Structure formats: structure tokens, C-alpha cells
Amino acid sequence: MNDAGKHDAQTLALAAKDWRSGKGHRDENFPVASFLIHPRHRGVIRAFYNFVRTADDIADHATLQPAEKLTLLDRIEGGLLGANTHDAVAVRLRAALAERNLSAKHAQDLIAAFRLDVTKLRYRDWDDLISYCALSAMPVGRFVCDVHGESRSVWPKNDALCAALQIINHLQDCRDDYRNLDRVYIPQDAITASGTSVEALGAERATPALLDCLHKLAARTGRLLSESDDFAVAIADRRLGLEVAVINTLAHRLTRILQTRDPLSQRVALALPAVAGLTLRGVLGGASRRLGRRFLRPSQKPRGA
């Protein structure tokens, strides 16, 4: 066996969890099955999160070779579908889905996105990026909606929210993605239109041209996010609706920050006091809007409500 084969065999001997970054649901920008979600739904959502987080960490791992990443992604998907029992996160999610009679489709879509992370390092334009988000982000919200038995009529609003959250993460991490993985989610046509280059993402500070590009993308993301502003009141489950209202509120604040800061030289994140304040604002605002919906005539209610 050659050295490459030995390395691949050693890789396969490890469980997928051994390639985890250590990041958990409390480290995310946005809440994952928070206290707002009914306890009966939290277990399956966290099982889904742990499966997805593990697969994402494999795709983003700094030392794994692309072929090894793809092999591990295939294996973890196989575990989800019952082809093996090697990885506990896949076995747990498979059991949780079976218990709730839920499809594995959303998790498989995310695996497809992580394969793209390994094999596709550039995105042509906004539409190309949104097509990626259709695999990498939208299925997360769709899964949570399915767990709660929500109508698929809310999916367009979910998709706008989830795509915006994904692009927020891309903007926050654009320097590290480029430096560590040579991966660029900033659309190529936006970079060209601003008169800059991909290589500018590796600098300690953004040039004026790159900053113009990133700020314009943040503004466009904010407009996309606005398409989800009535998502929370369109959701039937009250507790899920409040969590969505919180996420929407946090995301709007981050898009505004991203329109003024340089993510190459400045940390773009919300401090805990800000998160607490915005969470309270989101809960109160969401509750108020849901209460107002109860008094609207049917023809006045948001579509999908």
C-alpha cells in the first residue's frame, strides 16, 4: 500500500466525530433548538444539527485531502441511510428520523452541499451562490418546519431567511475561507465589478474596492432577509414562530454591521449583551405581531399564515 493509501486507511479508521472542530450549537451565530422550541422537538433538531455539524467540519478540515473528505462524507451519508453503523451521529439521526417518520432528504441535501465545498471553490454570480444555499442552508429551516408539521407554503420565506443567514456567515468568514481553504463564496462578478480581485481577500485589511464589494453584498443580503420578515407570523407553531422572530432580528443587526465594517480586519459578531437584548426584542416583537394577526380578517393575514 502506498503512502496515500495508508493515509486514506487511517482516515477511514477514525469515526467522523474525530474530525470535529469542537464547535457546538452554542457557538453558532443564531439559536439552535433554543428554550423557545418545545422540548419534544429539541432532541431531533439537535441530532440533525450534530450530524450536519460533523459533516460540515469534515468538509472544512484543514489537513484532510479532498478524496478523504469525500470518502468520509459518503460514509456518514451511508450511516444515515442504514448502510453502515460506523458513525454515531448518523445512527442517532437515522433513529430520530424513523421515530418521527421524517425523511432524510434535507440531511442528504446538506451532504451534497458539503461535497460542493470540497470540489467547488468559486461562485460565478449571485444566482450561483443562491443555488448553493438551496443545498447548504434552506434544507435546515425546511427540516425544522417539517419537525413542527408546518405547511410547505412557508418554505419561500424560510428559504429567504436561511440563504441570508448563510451569506452572512460567508461575509463574516471570507478572509479565513480564502486563506485556509482557497474557498471564495463572494461572487466573481461582484469582485470584478468593484475593480478588485480574489487575492485581496487574503490581506489583513480590505482595500476600498473590496470593502465596496462586501458592503454591497451585505446590503443585498439585507434585502433578501427582508423577504422573510413575515415568516414568524406565517408559522403555525407559536414557539417556533418566536424563535424565527429572534433569528430574523439578530440577522438584521448583523447585516447592518456588515454594511459598515471590514470583516478582514474587524471581528463581525454580536456581544452577549447585544444578543440578549435582541433576543428579548425578537420575542416581544414576534409575540406582538402574532397577537395582532389573531385580530386580522382572513383576507388581511400574511400569505401562508
C-alpha positions in Angstrom: 0.0 0.0 0.0 1.4 3.4 -0.9 1.6 6.4 1.5 -1.6 7.9 0.1 -3.4 4.6 0.6 -2.1 4.3 4.2 -3.3 7.8 4.9 -6.7 7.0 3.5 -7.0 3.8 5.5 -6.0 5.7 8.7 -8.7 8.3 7.9 -11.4 5.7 7.5 -10.4 4.0 10.7 -11.5 7.1 12.7 -15.1 8.0 13.5 -16.4 11.1 11.8 -16.6 12.7 15.3 -12.8 12.6 15.5 -12.7 15.3 12.7 -15.0 17.7 14.6 -13.7 21.2 15.1 -15.1 21.4 18.6 -17.8 23.9 17.6 -21.2 23.2 19.0 -24.7 24.7 18.8 -24.0 27.3 21.4 -21.2 28.7 19.2 -23.4 29.5 16.2 -24.5 33.0 15.2 -28.1 32.0 15.7 -30.0 29.8 18.2 -30.3 26.1 17.5 -33.3 24.5 19.2 -33.3 27.1 22.0 -35.5 27.2 25.0 -38.2 28.7 22.8 -38.6 25.4 20.9 -40.9 22.9 22.6 -38.8 20.2 24.4 -40.5 17.4 22.4 -38.8 18.8 19.2 -35.4 19.7 20.6 -33.9 16.2 20.5 -34.4 15.5 16.8 -33.3 19.0 15.9 -30.1 18.7 17.8 -29.5 15.2 16.4 -29.9 16.8 12.9 -27.5 19.7 14.0 -24.8 17.3 15.3 -24.9 15.2 12.1 -24.7 18.4 9.9 -22.0 20.0 12.1 -19.9 16.9 11.8 -20.2 16.7 8.1 -19.5 20.4 7.7 -16.4 20.1 9.9 -15.2 17.2 7.7 -15.6 19.4 4.5 -13.8 22.3 6.2 -11.0 20.3 7.7 -7.6 21.9 7.1 -5.5 18.7 6.8 -7.8 16.1 5.2 -7.3 15.7 1.5 -10.3 16.2 -0.8 -10.6 12.5 -1.6 -10.6 11.7 2.1 -13.3 14.3 2.8 -15.5 12.9 0.0 -15.0 9.3 1.3 -16.0 10.3 4.8 -19.0 12.3 3.6 -20.1 9.2 1.6 -19.7 7.1 4.7 -21.6 9.4 7.0 -24.4 9.6 4.5 -24.4 5.8 4.3 -24.8 5.6 8.0 -27.8 8.0 7.8 -29.4 5.6 5.2 -28.6 2.4 7.1 -25.7 1.2 5.0 -23.3 1.2 8.0 -23.1 1.9 11.7 -19.7 3.4 11.8 -20.6 6.9 12.9 -22.8 7.5 16.0 -24.1 10.9 14.8 -25.5 9.2 11.6 -27.0 6.3 13.6 -28.6 8.7 16.1 -30.1 10.9 13.4 -31.4 7.9 11.5 -33.2 6.6 14.6 -34.6 10.0 15.4 -36.0 10.4 11.9 -37.5 7.0 12.0 -39.2 7.7 15.3 -40.8 10.8 13.9 -41.4 9.4 10.4 -39.3 12.1 8.9 -37.4 12.0 5.6 -33.6 12.0 5.3 -33.8 14.3 2.2 -32.9 17.5 4.0 -29.8 16.0 5.6 -28.8 14.5 2.2 -29.2 17.9 0.6 -26.7 19.3 3.1 -24.3 16.4 2.4 -24.5 17.4 -1.3 -23.6 21.0 -0.3 -20.6 19.8 1.7 -19.4 17.8 -1.3 -19.6 21.1 -3.3 -17.5 22.7 -0.6 -14.8 20.1 -1.3 -15.0 20.3 -5.1 -16.2 23.9 -6.0 -14.1 26.8 -4.8 -15.6 29.7 -6.7 -19.1 31.1 -7.4 -19.9 32.8 -10.7 -22.6 35.3 -9.5 -25.4 35.8 -7.0 -27.7 33.2 -8.6 -24.9 30.6 -8.5 -24.4 31.4 -4.8 -28.2 31.1 -4.1 -28.2 27.7 -5.9 -25.5 26.6 -3.4 -27.6 28.0 -0.5 -30.5 25.9 -1.7 -28.5 22.9 -0.6 -26.4 24.3 2.2 -28.9 26.4 4.1 -32.5 26.2 3.0 -32.9 22.5 4.0 -32.0 23.4 7.6 -35.1 25.5 8.0 -37.2 23.2 5.9 -36.3 20.4 8.3 -37.3 22.4 11.4 -40.6 23.3 9.7 -41.2 19.6 8.9 -40.4 18.7 12.5 -43.2 21.1 13.6 -45.6 19.9 10.9 -45.6 23.3 9.2 -47.2 23.8 5.8 -44.8 23.9 2.9 -46.4 27.2 1.9 -43.9 28.9 4.3 -40.9 27.5 2.5 -40.2 30.6 0.3 -40.0 32.7 3.4 -37.8 30.1 5.1 -35.6 29.9 2.1 -35.0 33.7 2.1 -34.1 33.6 5.8 -31.8 30.6 5.6 -30.0 31.9 2.5 -29.4 35.3 4.1 -28.0 33.6 7.3 -25.7 31.6 5.1 -24.4 34.6 3.2 -23.9 36.5 6.5 -21.6 33.7 7.5 -19.8 33.8 4.2 -19.2 37.6 4.6 -18.0 37.2 8.2 -15.6 34.4 7.3 -14.5 35.5 3.8 -10.8 36.0 4.7 -10.4 32.7 6.6 -12.3 30.7 3.9 -9.8 32.1 1.3 -6.7 31.8 3.4 -7.4 28.4 4.9 -9.3 26.6 2.2 -8.9 28.7 -1.0 -12.7 28.8 -1.0 -14.4 32.0 -2.1 -18.2 32.5 -1.8 -18.1 36.1 -2.8 -19.5 36.0 -6.4 -16.8 36.5 -9.0 -18.9 39.1 -10.9 -19.2 41.2 -7.8 -15.5 41.1 -7.2 -14.8 42.1 -10.8 -17.4 44.9 -10.8 -15.8 46.5 -7.8 -12.4 46.5 -9.5 -10.7 44.2 -7.2 -9.5 40.6 -7.1 -9.9 37.4 -5.2 -6.4 37.7 -3.8 -7.5 40.9 -1.9 -9.4 38.6 0.4 -6.1 37.4 1.9 -5.0 40.8 3.2 -5.0 42.0 6.8 -7.3 44.8 5.8 -9.8 45.2 2.9 -8.9 47.7 0.2 -11.5 50.4 -0.6 -12.6 48.4 -3.7 -13.0 45.1 -1.8 -14.8 46.9 1.0 -17.2 48.4 -1.6 -17.9 44.9 -2.9 -18.5 43.4 0.6 -20.7 46.2 1.7 -22.9 46.0 -1.4 -23.3 42.2 -0.9 -24.3 42.9 2.8 -26.9 45.3 1.6 -28.2 42.8 -1.0 -28.3 40.2 1.8 -30.3 42.6 3.9 -32.9 42.9 1.1 -33.1 39.2 0.8 -33.5 38.9 4.5 -36.4 41.3 4.4 -38.3 38.8 2.3 -38.5 36.7 5.5 -39.8 39.4 7.8 -43.3 38.0 8.0 -42.1 34.4 8.2 -42.5 34.3 12.0 -46.2 35.2 11.8 -46.8 32.8 9.0 -45.7 29.8 11.2 -48.5 28.0 13.0 -46.4 26.8 15.9 -46.2 29.7 18.4 -42.9 28.8 19.9 -41.2 28.2 16.6 -42.6 31.5 15.4 -40.9 33.3 18.3 -37.5 31.6 17.6 -37.7 32.7 14.0 -38.6 36.2 15.0 -35.4 36.2 17.2 -33.2 34.8 14.4 -34.6 37.4 12.0 -33.9 40.2 14.4 -30.3 39.0 15.0 -29.7 38.7 11.3 -30.9 42.2 10.5 -28.4 43.6 13.1 -25.6 41.6 11.6 -26.3 42.7 8.0 -26.3 46.3 9.2 -22.9 45.8 10.9 -21.5 44.1 7.8 -22.5 47.2 5.7 -20.2 49.4 7.8 -17.3 47.2 9.0 -14.3 45.5 7.4 -14.6 41.7 8.1 -10.9 41.2 7.1 -9.6 43.4 10.0 -12.6 43.6 12.4 -14.5 40.8 14.2 -18.1 40.9 13.0 -20.1 39.3 15.8 -22.7 40.2 18.4 -21.6 40.5 22.0 -23.6 38.6 24.6 -25.4 41.6 26.0 -26.5 42.6 22.4 -27.6 39.0 21.7 -29.7 39.1 25.0 -31.2 42.4 24.1 -32.0 41.5 20.6 -33.4 38.1 21.7 -35.8 39.9 24.0 -36.7 42.4 21.3 -37.3 39.5 18.8 -39.5 37.6 21.3 -41.6 40.7 22.2 -41.9 41.8 18.6 -42.8 38.3 17.4 -45.4 37.9 20.1 -46.9 41.3 19.4 -47.2 40.6 15.7 -48.7 37.1 16.3 -51.2 38.7 18.7 -52.1 41.3 16.0 -52.6 38.5 13.5 -55.3 37.0 15.6 -57.5 40.1 15.1 -57.0 40.4 11.3 -59.7 39.3 9.0 -58.6 36.2 6.9 -58.0 38.4 3.8 -55.6 40.6 5.8 -53.5 37.8 7.1 -50.0 37.3 5.6 -49.9 34.7 2.9 -49.2 31.3 4.3 -50.5 32.3 7.8 
